[in-house]
């Protein structure tokens, strides 16, 4: 289904106002053919989980799983007790 011109303008307006403020961009270079493998894996996760998983979301989840598994970040500080 095509996106209306009004929707495009609204998306551009939101992106211009929010993307640079709320998100960082990481460029990822992979060997030829590996991009297709990542896209295929994201599609497979989408079909198995019943939720749409973008390539970006797939990569973010994979990185987070690695960080958690390897304990690469310190545990969050415990809240102060009264």
GROMACS elastic network, one bead per residue, 0.5 to 0.9 nm:
[ bonds ]
;  ai    aj funct       b0    kb
    3     6     6  0.83146   500
    3     7     6  0.63863   500
    3     8     6  0.68310   500
    4     7     6  0.52010   500
    4     8     6  0.63632   500
    4     9     6  0.87588   500
    5     9     6  0.62229   500
    5    10     6  0.86111   500
    6     9     6  0.51427   500
    6    10     6  0.61724   500
    6    11     6  0.85964   500
    7    10     6  0.50063   500
    7    11     6  0.60318   500
    7    12     6  0.85055   500
    8    11     6  0.51017   500
    8    12     6  0.61015   500
    8    13     6  0.85348   500
    9    12     6  0.50842   500
    9    13     6  0.60717   500
    9    14     6  0.86139   500
   10    13     6  0.50924   500
   10    14     6  0.62153   500
   10    15     6  0.85627   500
   11    14     6  0.51575   500
   11    15     6  0.60296   500
   11    16     6  0.84938   500
   12    15     6  0.50038   500
   12    16     6  0.59468   500
   12    17     6  0.84772   500
   13    16     6  0.52163   500
   13    17     6  0.62308   500
   13    18     6  0.85943   500
   14    17     6  0.51693   500
   14    18     6  0.58977   500
   14    19     6  0.77497   500
   15    18     6  0.52394   500
   15    19     6  0.50661   500
   15    20     6  0.80067   500
   16    19     6  0.62688   500
   16    20     6  0.74435   500
   17    20     6  0.74944   500
   17    21     6  0.74687   500
   18    21     6  0.52269   500
   18    22     6  0.57856   500
   18    23     6  0.78890   500
   19    22     6  0.54369   500
   19    23     6  0.54615   500
   19    24     6  0.80365   500
   20    23     6  0.57408   500
   20    24     6  0.70008   500
   20    25     6  0.87166   500
   21    24     6  0.82980   500
   29    35     6  0.89505   500
   30    33     6  0.81704   500
   30    34     6  0.61348   500
   30    35     6  0.66886   500
   31    34     6  0.56281   500
   31    35     6  0.76526   500
   32    35     6  0.70170   500
   32    36     6  0.85788   500
   33    36     6  0.55323   500
   33    37     6  0.67822   500
   34    38     6  0.62935   500
   34    39     6  0.86277   500
   35    38     6  0.51229   500
   35    39     6  0.61726   500
   35    40     6  0.85299   500
   36    39     6  0.50314   500
   36    40     6  0.60203   500
   36    41     6  0.85517   500
   37    40     6  0.50336   500
   37    41     6  0.61445   500
   37    42     6  0.86263   500
   38    41     6  0.50664   500
   38    42     6  0.61733   500
   38    43     6  0.85816   500
   38    55     6  0.69432   500
   38    58     6  0.82096   500
   38    59     6  0.82387   500
   39    42     6  0.51113   500
   39    43     6  0.61728   500
   39    44     6  0.86005   500
   39    54     6  0.81391   500
   39    55     6  0.58397   500
   39    58     6  0.87529   500
   40    43     6  0.50471   500
   40    44     6  0.61457   500
   40    45     6  0.86645   500
   40    55     6  0.89558   500
   41    45     6  0.61787   500
   41    46     6  0.85313   500
   41    55     6  0.85182   500
   41    58     6  0.81952   500
   42    45     6  0.51086   500
   42    46     6  0.61665   500
   42    47     6  0.87608   500
   42    52     6  0.86687   500
   42    53     6  0.59404   500
   42    54     6  0.63589   500
   42    55     6  0.56764   500
   42    56     6  0.88854   500
   42    57     6  0.83539   500
   42    58     6  0.57165   500
   42    59     6  0.85222   500
   43    47     6  0.63169   500
   43    48     6  0.86637   500
   43    52     6  0.79796   500
   43    53     6  0.69322   500
   43    54     6  0.77901   500
   43    55     6  0.82293   500
   44    47     6  0.51671   500
   44    48     6  0.61159   500
   44    49     6  0.84398   500
   44    53     6  0.89527   500
   45    48     6  0.50910   500
   45    49     6  0.57966   500
   45    50     6  0.80920   500
   45    51     6  0.81440   500
   45    52     6  0.82452   500
   45    53     6  0.68245   500
   45    58     6  0.82259   500
   46    49     6  0.53729   500
   46    50     6  0.57084   500
   46    51     6  0.52552   500
   46    53     6  0.51342   500
   46    54     6  0.81977   500
   47    50     6  0.53828   500
   47    51     6  0.71758   500
   47    52     6  0.77917   500
   47    53     6  0.88794   500
   48    51     6  0.81333   500
   49    52     6  0.81612   500
   49    53     6  0.87752   500
   53    56     6  0.80705   500
   53    57     6  0.59635   500
   53    58     6  0.61921   500
   54    57     6  0.50889   500
   54    58     6  0.60722   500
   54    59     6  0.86007   500
   55    59     6  0.61769   500
   55    60     6  0.85952   500
   56    59     6  0.52342   500
   56    60     6  0.61818   500
   56    61     6  0.86388   500
   57    60     6  0.50351   500
   57    61     6  0.60851   500
   57    62     6  0.85241   500
   58    61     6  0.52433   500
   58    62     6  0.61877   500
   58    63     6  0.87028   500
   59    62     6  0.50413   500
   59    63     6  0.61631   500
   59    64     6  0.85680   500
   60    63     6  0.52027   500
   60    64     6  0.61480   500
   60    65     6  0.86205   500
   61    64     6  0.50462   500
   61    65     6  0.60947   500
   61    66     6  0.86337   500
   62    65     6  0.51317   500
   62    66     6  0.63071   500
   62    67     6  0.87121   500
   63    66     6  0.51083   500
   63    67     6  0.62134   500
   63    68     6  0.86432   500
   64    67     6  0.50231   500
   64    68     6  0.61097   500
   64    69     6  0.84859   500
   65    68     6  0.51134   500
   65    69     6  0.59541   500
   65    70     6  0.84741   500
   66    69     6  0.50825   500
   66    70     6  0.59630   500
   66    71     6  0.82002   500
   66    72     6  0.82049   500
   67    70     6  0.53993   500
   67    71     6  0.58067   500
   67    72     6  0.51154   500
   67    73     6  0.68283   500
   68    71     6  0.50931   500
   68    72     6  0.67415   500
   68    73     6  0.76797   500
   69    72     6  0.79159   500
   70    73     6  0.85264   500
   71    74     6  0.71738   500
   71    75     6  0.83712   500
   73    76     6  0.86968   500
   74    77     6  0.85261   500
   75    78     6  0.86068   500
   76    79     6  0.89111   500
   77    80     6  0.87720   500
   78    81     6  0.85381   500
